[in-house]
């Protein structure tokens, strides 16, 4: 990779990370905070460890590609459903709207991703790269 391109990409990444830190985590942090007991360090550490193990499994021990966003939101939603089942403190009628909102957001993101790929494939570069 050329040095100037590397510097440019690095600057964009640093700026993006700085913006995320400046805004306190961005929109994904809002999804995490609205979940039950995720503000505590112990709960957050357990979530991070399970997240690491899942991603490590899909990277090292499996050939199936996996989206980190789907793994993270799926982990949080599955945790919410499990806590509602085990503790009984959270009723399913309060958990299902939360999980449904996350699922709808993920479907919108998936639709946007597919739209970008299809527009590149059929509109921007219709005959492929030659």
MMTF fields as JSON, N, C-alpha, C and O atoms, coordinates in Angstrom:
{
  "mmtfVersion": "1.0.0",
  "mmtfProducer": "UNKNOWN",
  "numBonds": 519,
  "numAtoms": 520,
  "numGroups": 130,
  "numChains": 1,
  "numModels": 1,
  "chainsPerModel": [1],
  "groupsPerChain": [130],
  "chainIdList": ["A"],
  "bondAtomList": [4, 2, 8, 6, 12, 10, 16, 14, 20, 18, 24, 22, 28, 26, 32, 30, 36, 34, 40, 38, 44, 42, 48, 46, 52, 50, 56, 54, 60, 58, 64, 62, 68, 66, 72, 70, 76, 74, 80, 78, 84, 82, 88, 86, 92, 90, 96, 94, 100, 98, 104, 102, 108, 106, 112, 110, 116, 114, 120, 118, 124, 122, 128, 126, 132, 130, 136, 134, 140, 138, 144, 142, 148, 146, 152, 150, 156, 154, 160, 158, 164, 162, 168, 166, 172, 170, 176, 174, 180, 178, 184, 182, 188, 186, 192, 190, 196, 194, 200, 198, 204, 202, 208, 206, 212, 210, 216, 214, 220, 218, 224, 222, 228, 226, 232, 230, 236, 234, 240, 238, 244, 242, 248, 246, 252, 250, 256, 254, 260, 258, 264, 262, 268, 266, 272, 270, 276, 274, 280, 278, 284, 282, 288, 286, 292, 290, 296, 294, 300, 298, 304, 302, 308, 306, 312, 310, 316, 314, 320, 318, 324, 322, 328, 326, 332, 330, 336, 334, 340, 338, 344, 342, 348, 346, 352, 350, 356, 354, 360, 358, 364, 362, 368, 366, 372, 370, 376, 374, 380, 378, 384, 382, 388, 386, 392, 390, 396, 394, 400, 398, 404, 402, 408, 406, 412, 410, 416, 414, 420, 418, 424, 422, 428, 426, 432, 430, 436, 434, 440, 438, 444, 442, 448, 446, 452, 450, 456, 454, 460, 458, 464, 462, 468, 466, 472, 470, 476, 474, 480, 478, 484, 482, 488, 486, 492, 490, 496, 494, 500, 498, 504, 502, 508, 506, 512, 510, 516, 514],
  "bondOrderList": [1, 1, 1, 1, 1, 1, 1, 1, 1, 1, 1, 1, 1, 1, 1, 1, 1, 1, 1, 1, 1, 1, 1, 1, 1, 1, 1, 1, 1, 1, 1, 1, 1, 1, 1, 1, 1, 1, 1, 1, 1, 1, 1, 1, 1, 1, 1, 1, 1, 1, 1, 1, 1, 1, 1, 1, 1, 1, 1, 1, 1, 1, 1, 1, 1, 1, 1, 1, 1, 1, 1, 1, 1, 1, 1, 1, 1, 1, 1, 1, 1, 1, 1, 1, 1, 1, 1, 1, 1, 1, 1, 1, 1, 1, 1, 1, 1, 1, 1, 1, 1, 1, 1, 1, 1, 1, 1, 1, 1, 1, 1, 1, 1, 1, 1, 1, 1, 1, 1, 1, 1, 1, 1, 1, 1, 1, 1, 1, 1],
  "groupList": [{"groupName": "UNK", "atomNameList": ["N", "CA", "C", "O"], "elementList": ["N", "C", "C", "O"], "formalChargeList": [0, 0, 0, 0], "bondAtomList": [1, 0, 2, 1, 3, 2], "bondOrderList": [1, 1, 2], "singleLetterCode": "X", "chemCompType": "L-PEPTIDE LINKING"}],
  "groupTypeList": [0, 0, 0, 0, 0, 0, 0, 0, 0, 0, 0, 0, 0, 0, 0, 0, 0, 0, 0, 0, 0, 0, 0, 0, 0, 0, 0, 0, 0, 0, 0, 0, 0, 0, 0, 0, 0, 0, 0, 0, 0, 0, 0, 0, 0, 0, 0, 0, 0, 0, 0, 0, 0, 0, 0, 0, 0, 0, 0, 0, 0, 0, 0, 0, 0, 0, 0, 0, 0, 0, 0, 0, 0, 0, 0, 0, 0, 0, 0, 0, 0, 0, 0, 0, 0, 0, 0, 0, 0, 0, 0, 0, 0, 0, 0, 0, 0, 0, 0, 0, 0, 0, 0, 0, 0, 0, 0, 0, 0, 0, 0, 0, 0, 0, 0, 0, 0, 0, 0, 0, 0, 0, 0, 0, 0, 0, 0, 0, 0, 0],
  "groupIdList": [1, 2, 3, 4, 5, 6, 7, 8, 9, 10, 11, 12, 13, 14, 15, 16, 17, 18, 19, 20, 21, 22, 23, 24, 25, 26, 27, 28, 29, 30, 31, 32, 33, 34, 35, 36, 37, 38, 39, 40, 41, 42, 43, 44, 45, 46, 47, 48, 49, 50, 51, 52, 53, 54, 55, 56, 57, 58, 59, 60, 61, 62, 63, 64, 65, 66, 67, 68, 69, 70, 71, 72, 73, 74, 75, 76, 77, 78, 79, 80, 81, 82, 83, 84, 85, 86, 87, 88, 89, 90, 91, 92, 93, 94, 95, 96, 97, 98, 99, 100, 101, 102, 103, 104, 105, 106, 107, 108, 109, 110, 111, 112, 113, 114, 115, 116, 117, 118, 119, 120, 121, 122, 123, 124, 125, 126, 127, 128, 129, 130],
  "secStructList": [7, 7, 2, 2, 2, 2, 2, 2, 2, 2, 2, 2, 2, 2, 2, 2, 2, 2, 2, 2, 2, 2, 6, 6, 1, 2, 2, 2, 2, 2, 2, 2, 2, 6, 1, 6, 6, 7, 1, 1, 2, 2, 2, 2, 2, 2, 2, 2, 2, 2, 2, 2, 2, 2, 2, 2, 2, 2, 2, 2, 1, 7, 7, 1, 7, 7, 7, 2, 2, 2, 2, 2, 2, 2, 2, 2, 2, 2, 2, 2, 2, 2, 2, 2, 2, 2, 2, 7, 1, 1, 7, 2, 2, 2, 2, 2, 2, 2, 2, 2, 2, 2, 2, 2, 2, 2, 2, 2, 2, 2, 2, 2, 2, 2, 2, 2, 2, 2, 2, 0, 0, 0, 0, 0, 6, 6, 6, 7, 7, 7],
  "xCoordList": [0.846, 0.0, 0.901, 1.861, 0.595, 1.407, 1.319, 0.295, 2.417, 2.503, 1.441, 0.821, 1.218, 0.234, -1.176, -1.963, -1.512, -2.816, -2.952, -4.013, -1.871, -1.891, -2.109, -2.877, -1.441, -1.601, -3.031, -3.62, -3.587, -4.947, -5.965, -6.846, -5.853, -6.77, -6.614, -7.608, -5.383, -5.143, -5.753, -6.329, -5.635, -6.215, -7.735, -8.338, -8.353, -9.814, -10.216, -11.179, -9.488, -9.806, -9.622, -10.465, -8.539, -8.289, -9.366, -9.86, -9.734, -10.799, -12.113, -12.831, -12.425, -13.663, -13.683, -14.69, -12.577, -12.507, -12.591, -13.232, -11.945, -12.034, -13.458, -13.901, -14.183, -15.582, -16.433, -17.296, -16.189, -16.934, -16.661, -17.588, -15.4, -15.071, -15.693, -16.182, -15.681, -16.232, -17.736, -18.249, -18.442, -19.893, -20.272, -21.457, -19.304, -19.599, -19.985, -20.718, -19.513, -19.772, -20.683, -20.804, -21.318, -22.171, -23.464, -23.875, -24.087, -25.403, -25.341, -26.286, -24.232, -24.133, -24.102, -24.587, -23.538, -23.514, -24.928, -25.225, -25.8, -27.191, -27.883, -28.69, -27.577, -28.154, -27.664, -28.432, -26.385, -25.827, -26.419, -26.761, -26.542, -27.014, -28.468, -28.839, -29.298, -30.702, -30.934, -32.039, -29.898, -30.014, -29.864, -29.292, -30.375, -30.417, -29.03, -28.359, -28.592, -27.346, -26.079, -25.107, -26.055, -24.822, -23.929, -22.826, -24.376, -23.559, -22.511, -21.538, -22.693, -21.76, -20.559, -20.691, -19.398, -18.154, -18.148, -17.689, -18.642, -18.628, -19.485, -19.054, -20.69, -21.555, -20.94, -20.96, -20.395, -19.787, -18.579, -18.352, -17.806, -16.633, -17.047, -16.417, -18.093, -18.582, -19.083, -18.815, -19.812, -20.287, -19.099, -19.104, -18.088, -16.899, -16.171, -15.707, -16.067, -15.38, -16.135, -15.522, -17.448, -18.244, -18.154, -18.039, -18.205, -18.065, -16.727, -16.668, -15.659, -14.334, -14.324, -13.82, -14.875, -14.857, -15.622, -15.182, -16.764, -17.547, -16.765, -16.667, -16.207, -15.453, -14.196, -13.842, -13.527, -12.343, -12.714, -11.995, -13.834, -14.292, -14.515, -14.066, -15.219, -15.503, -14.269, -14.232, -13.273, -12.057, -11.094, -10.559, -10.865, -9.821, -10.3, -9.581, -11.487, -11.909, -13.018, -13.53, -13.393, -14.527, -14.275, -13.587, -14.814, -14.646, -15.84, -15.827, -16.862, -18.059, -17.807, -17.44, -17.995, -17.805, -18.923, -20.068, -18.581, -19.567, -19.419, -18.309, -20.535, -20.541, -20.411, -21.144, -19.474, -19.283, -20.499, -20.825, -21.167, -22.368, -23.473, -24.124, -23.681, -24.724, -24.406, -25.301, -23.148, -22.757, -23.009, -23.57, -22.607, -22.731, -24.187, -24.575, -24.995, -26.402, -27.134, -27.996, -26.809, -27.422, -27.078, -27.922, -25.839, -25.418, -26.196, -26.67, -26.329, -27.061, -28.546, -29.139, -29.145, -30.57, -30.815, -31.783, -29.945, -30.075, -29.925, -30.619, -29.03, -28.836, -30.098, -30.509, -30.707, -31.943, -33.063, -33.777, -33.205, -34.251, -33.977, -34.903, -32.712, -32.364, -32.628, -33.145, -32.272, -32.505, -33.994, -34.418, -34.79, -36.237, -36.82, -37.776, -36.244, -36.73, -36.325, -37.137, -35.079, -34.558, -35.018, -35.516, -34.858, -35.161, -36.639, -37.141, -37.337, -38.755, -39.033, -40.189, -37.961, -38.142, -38.606, -39.505, -37.978, -38.361, -39.411, -39.195, -40.522, -41.573, -41.247, -40.594, -41.703, -41.435, -42.04, -41.509, -43.132, -43.746, -42.875, -43.064, -41.929, -40.992, -39.702, -39.018, -39.368, -38.13, -38.332, -37.452, -39.462, -39.676, -39.653, -39.084, -40.239, -40.09, -38.629, -38.229, -37.847, -36.428, -35.691, -34.915, -35.931, -35.293, -35.791, -35.011, -37.082, -37.642, -37.031, -36.725, -36.85, -36.212, -34.801, -34.405, -34.048, -32.686, -32.698, -31.87, -33.645, -33.738, -34.086, -33.526, -35.0, -35.378, -34.185, -33.947, -33.438, -32.244, -31.233, -30.61, -31.077, -30.13, -30.617, -29.807, -31.921, -32.464, -32.28, -32.002, -32.435, -32.193, -30.721, -30.417, -29.811, -28.388, -28.068, -27.271, -28.679, -28.461, -28.98, -28.325, -30.16, -30.717, -29.824, -29.626, -29.283, -28.375, -27.114, -26.646, -26.557, -25.356, -25.602, -24.796, -26.709, -27.044, -27.284, -26.884, -27.935, -28.173, -26.884, -26.767, -25.91, -24.622, -23.919, -23.399, -23.901, -23.237, -23.909, -23.23, -25.229, -25.936, -25.744, -25.61, -25.729, -25.52, -24.103, -23.91, -23.135, -21.773, -21.707, -21.099, -22.333, -22.246, -23.005, -22.506, -24.182, -25.018, -24.999, -25.305, -24.65, -24.728, -23.345, -23.025, -22.525, -21.236, -20.241, -19.56, -20.142, -19.206, -20.012, -19.896, -20.833, -21.728, -21.035, -21.565, -19.878, -19.2, -18.039, -17.264, -17.892, -16.765, -15.497, -15.463, -14.482, -13.207, -12.401, -12.226, -11.91, -11.106, -9.752, -8.919],
  "yCoordList": [-1.171, 0.0, 1.248, 1.323, 2.195, 3.413, 4.174, 4.156, 4.837, 5.527, 6.608, 6.729, 7.401, 8.48, 7.94, 8.546, 6.817, 6.202, 5.672, 5.788, 5.09, 4.588, 5.731, 5.587, 6.856, 8.011, 8.539, 8.881, 8.605, 9.103, 8.19, 8.671, 6.905, 5.954, 5.991, 5.959, 6.058, 6.144, 7.409, 7.371, 8.522, 9.775, 9.68, 10.167, 9.063, 8.894, 8.022, 8.335, 6.934, 6.062, 6.772, 6.648, 7.509, 8.232, 9.288, 9.448, 10.011, 10.998, 10.324, 10.823, 9.194, 8.471, 7.987, 8.133, 7.413, 6.974, 8.148, 8.048, 9.258, 10.452, 10.951, 11.355, 10.926, 11.35, 10.422, 10.883, 9.117, 8.162, 8.397, 8.377, 8.618, 8.919, 10.239, 10.348, 11.247, 12.552, 12.466, 13.135, 11.645, 11.511, 10.488, 10.218, 9.92, 8.979, 7.592, 6.886, 7.194, 5.844, 5.773, 4.718, 6.859, 6.879, 6.109, 5.83, 5.777, 5.121, 3.695, 3.227, 3.008, 1.637, 1.639, 0.7, 2.68, 2.771, 2.921, 2.407, 3.618, 3.74, 2.387, 2.111, 1.55, 0.201, -0.607, -1.351, -0.46, -1.204, -0.705, -1.51, 0.61, 1.172, 0.817, 0.656, 0.692, 0.394, -1.058, -1.417, -1.885, -3.268, -3.32, -2.417, -4.37, -4.534, -4.833, -5.751, -4.082, -4.302, -4.26, -4.935, -3.497, -3.425, -2.272, -2.12, -1.466, -0.347, -0.813, -0.101, -1.979, -2.479, -3.122, -3.793, -2.913, -3.397, -4.919, -5.466, -5.601, -7.065, -7.609, -8.51, -7.072, -7.526, -7.21, -8.043, -6.007, -5.615, -6.494, -6.828, -6.87, -7.719, -9.115, -9.693, -9.653, -10.975, -10.927, -11.838, -9.861, -9.701, -9.633, -10.284, -8.854, -8.732, -10.062, -10.385, -10.83, -12.132, -13.11, -13.811, -13.165, -14.054, -13.588, -14.411, -12.279, -11.706, -12.112, -12.517, -12.001, -12.414, -13.891, -14.253, -14.734, -16.173, -16.515, -17.351, -15.868, -16.127, -15.692, -16.437, -14.482, -13.995, -14.829, -15.099, -15.235, -16.073, -17.405, -17.893, -17.992, -19.248, -19.099, -19.933, -18.022, -17.858, -17.475, -17.716, -16.895, -16.547, -17.719, -17.983, -18.423, -19.439, -20.864, -21.655, -21.2, -22.601, -22.898, -24.016, -21.909, -22.08, -21.292, -20.271, -21.744, -21.04, -20.169, -19.514, -20.146, -19.368, -17.908, -17.621, -16.97, -15.561, -15.083, -15.523, -14.191, -13.722, -12.219, -11.708, -11.522, -10.083, -9.797, -10.356, -8.922, -8.591, -7.866, -8.032, -7.073, -6.361, -7.348, -7.222, -8.322, -9.31, -10.121, -10.435, -10.453, -11.204, -10.36, -10.859, -9.102, -8.246, -7.999, -8.182, -7.587, -7.304, -8.605, -8.614, -9.687, -10.972, -11.427, -11.975, -11.199, -11.538, -10.731, -11.281, -9.429, -8.585, -8.942, -8.994, -9.186, -9.534, -10.904, -11.087, -11.858, -13.175, -13.108, -13.813, -12.269, -12.072, -11.484, -11.904, -10.51, -9.908, -10.946, -11.006, -11.757, -12.787, -13.828, -14.279, -14.214, -15.188, -14.623, -15.323, -13.353, -12.749, -12.625, -12.794, -12.334, -12.251, -13.615, -13.719, -14.656, -16.011, -16.494, -17.071, -16.26, -16.805, -16.005, -16.579, -14.69, -13.88, -13.609, -13.539, -13.457, -13.149, -11.699, -11.275, -10.924, -9.517, -8.71, -7.875, -8.981, -8.309, -9.167, -10.354, -8.572, -9.29, -9.324, -8.421, -10.368, -10.488, -9.328, -8.948, -8.76, -7.64, -6.39, -5.486, -6.308, -5.179, -5.518, -4.62, -6.797, -7.206, -7.309, -6.906, -7.834, -8.029, -6.727, -6.722, -5.619, -4.372, -3.936, -3.41, -4.15, -3.807, -4.648, -4.119, -5.944, -6.855, -6.571, -6.624, -6.271, -5.979, -4.714, -4.67, -3.686, -2.45, -2.727, -2.232, -3.514, -3.852, -4.636, -4.4, -5.573, -6.38, -5.507, -5.692, -4.565, -3.677, -2.822, -2.629, -2.31, -1.518, -2.36, -1.868, -3.608, -4.475, -4.777, -4.859, -4.945, -5.193, -3.97, -4.113, -2.765, -1.551, -1.49, -1.161, -1.803, -1.833, -2.871, -2.613, -4.049, -5.094, -4.647, -4.857, -4.028, -3.529, -2.478, -2.479, -1.582, -0.551, -1.2, -0.804, -2.186, -2.869, -3.574, -3.47, -4.288, -4.992, -3.984, -4.212, -2.871, -1.826, -1.246, -1.016, -1.007, -0.475, -1.486, -1.115, -2.745, -3.776, -3.916, -3.992, -3.949, -4.095, -2.872, -3.006, -1.681, -0.482, -0.467, -0.051, -0.907, -0.985, -2.021, -1.785, -3.164, -4.261, -3.96, -4.264, -3.378, -3.2, -1.794, -1.627, -0.775, 0.606, 1.206, 1.691, 1.185, 1.875, 1.091, 1.674, -0.221, -1.05, -2.219, -3.345, -1.964, -3.015, -4.19, -5.301, -3.986, -5.078, -5.645, -6.429, -5.28, -5.756, -4.956, -4.131, -5.221, -4.535, -5.248, -6.466, -4.493, -5.09, -4.487, -4.853],
  "zCoordList": [0.0, 0.0, 0.0, 0.767, -0.839, -0.864, 0.467, 1.149, 0.807, 2.095, 2.233, 3.289, 1.175, 1.28, 1.482, 2.21, 0.857, 1.056, 2.483, 3.097, 3.002, 4.367, 5.363, 6.313, 5.15, 6.035, 5.962, 6.987, 4.763, 4.596, 5.282, 5.994, 5.076, 5.706, 7.222, 7.946, 7.705, 9.15, 9.733, 10.82, 9.031, 9.509, 9.585, 10.541, 8.595, 8.624, 9.811, 10.509, 10.043, 11.172, 12.507, 13.396, 12.654, 13.91, 14.129, 15.245, 13.067, 13.18, 13.577, 14.444, 12.945, 13.274, 14.716, 15.409, 15.168, 16.559, 17.527, 18.573, 17.181, 18.018, 18.122, 19.197, 17.007, 17.021, 17.889, 18.636, 17.786, 18.604, 20.088, 20.898, 20.447, 21.851, 22.29, 23.415, 21.413, 21.739, 22.004, 22.902, 21.224, 21.395, 22.452, 22.647, 23.129, 24.205, 23.73, 24.422, 22.577, 22.102, 20.899, 20.276, 20.566, 19.387, 19.588, 20.714, 18.485, 18.524, 19.063, 19.699, 18.81, 19.33, 20.845, 21.476, 21.439, 22.897, 23.453, 24.532, 22.729, 23.177, 23.189, 24.076, 22.223, 22.186, 23.379, 23.987, 23.714, 24.85, 26.167, 27.033, 26.324, 27.591, 27.879, 29.042, 26.845, 27.099, 27.531, 27.937, 27.442, 27.912, 29.425, 30.035, 30.015, 31.466, 32.038, 31.567, 33.035, 33.786, 32.94, 33.279, 31.862, 31.075, 31.512, 30.988, 32.448, 32.936, 33.939, 34.187, 34.512, 35.513, 34.84, 33.817, 35.419, 34.821, 34.721, 33.718, 35.729, 35.724, 34.581, 33.863, 34.406, 33.317, 31.962, 31.056, 31.827, 30.551, 30.231, 29.069, 31.244, 31.032, 30.579, 29.694, 31.175, 30.763, 29.32, 28.537, 28.971, 27.593, 26.641, 25.596, 26.991, 26.14, 25.98, 24.887, 27.053, 26.975, 26.083, 25.277, 26.216, 25.362, 23.912, 23.004, 23.688, 22.351, 21.736, 20.575, 22.519, 22.053, 21.668, 20.606, 22.52, 22.236, 20.964, 20.175, 20.766, 19.552, 18.316, 17.34, 18.364, 17.203, 16.963, 15.815, 18.028, 17.893, 17.243, 16.371, 17.666, 17.082, 15.581, 14.796, 15.18, 13.76, 12.954, 11.747, 13.577, 12.841, 12.742, 11.665, 13.836, 13.89, 13.641, 13.031, 14.096, 14.072, 13.071, 13.029, 12.266, 11.383, 10.103, 10.135, 8.989, 7.723, 7.364, 6.322, 8.192, 7.902, 8.265, 9.405, 7.321, 7.662, 8.596, 8.485, 9.502, 10.469, 10.647, 10.793, 10.636, 10.855, 12.346, 13.16, 12.694, 14.105, 14.669, 15.845, 13.856, 14.32, 14.665, 15.701, 13.802, 14.062, 15.317, 16.102, 15.501, 16.695, 17.941, 18.917, 17.923, 19.101, 19.464, 20.618, 18.502, 18.795, 19.131, 20.01, 18.456, 18.784, 20.192, 20.901, 20.59, 21.948, 22.979, 23.973, 22.748, 23.689, 23.739, 24.817, 22.576, 22.549, 23.174, 23.911, 22.883, 23.498, 25.009, 25.741, 25.468, 26.91, 27.548, 28.63, 26.867, 27.391, 27.494, 28.495, 26.451, 26.476, 27.555, 28.229, 27.724, 28.76, 30.152, 31.022, 30.361, 31.675, 31.966, 33.109, 30.947, 31.146, 31.478, 32.247, 30.9, 31.161, 32.546, 33.269, 32.914, 34.175, 35.381, 36.35, 35.337, 36.528, 36.688, 37.81, 35.585, 35.677, 36.045, 36.079, 36.326, 36.675, 35.462, 35.555, 34.341, 33.104, 32.411, 32.167, 32.103, 31.389, 29.9, 29.377, 29.227, 27.806, 27.028, 25.985, 27.511, 26.781, 26.839, 26.025, 27.772, 27.782, 27.036, 26.544, 26.949, 26.28, 24.765, 24.004, 24.319, 22.887, 22.085, 20.994, 22.562, 21.787, 21.657, 20.619, 22.692, 22.668, 21.628, 20.833, 21.637, 20.684, 19.265, 18.314, 19.12, 17.798, 17.211, 16.019, 18.034, 17.549, 17.046, 15.99, 17.798, 17.377, 16.067, 15.187, 15.944, 14.733, 13.525, 12.445, 13.7, 12.602, 12.181, 10.988, 13.155, 12.833, 12.046, 11.105, 12.431, 11.726, 10.312, 9.388, 10.127, 8.79, 7.893, 6.703, 8.456, 7.683, 7.265, 6.119, 8.185, 7.852, 6.802, 5.9, 6.902, 5.907, 4.545, 3.524, 4.534, 3.274, 2.639, 1.424, 3.456, 2.932, 2.369, 1.302, 3.065, 2.585, 1.262, 0.338, 1.171, -0.067, -1.185, -2.327, -0.861, -1.859, -2.406, -3.61, -1.531, -1.979, -2.887, -3.94, -2.491, -3.295, -4.657, -5.681, -4.673, -5.945, -6.837, -8.054, -6.239, -7.06, -7.641, -8.784, -6.886, -7.421, -8.534, -9.579, -8.306, -9.267, -10.56, -11.643, -10.471, -11.66, -12.246, -13.427, -11.46, -11.967, -12.149, -13.234, -11.12, -11.177, -12.019, -12.863, -11.806, -12.576, -13.161, -12.678, -14.201, -14.701, -15.38, -15.354, -15.981, -16.685, -15.908, -16.456, -14.653, -13.857, -14.163, -15.076, -13.389, -13.587, -14.649, -14.593, -15.618, -16.69, -16.701, -17.53]
}
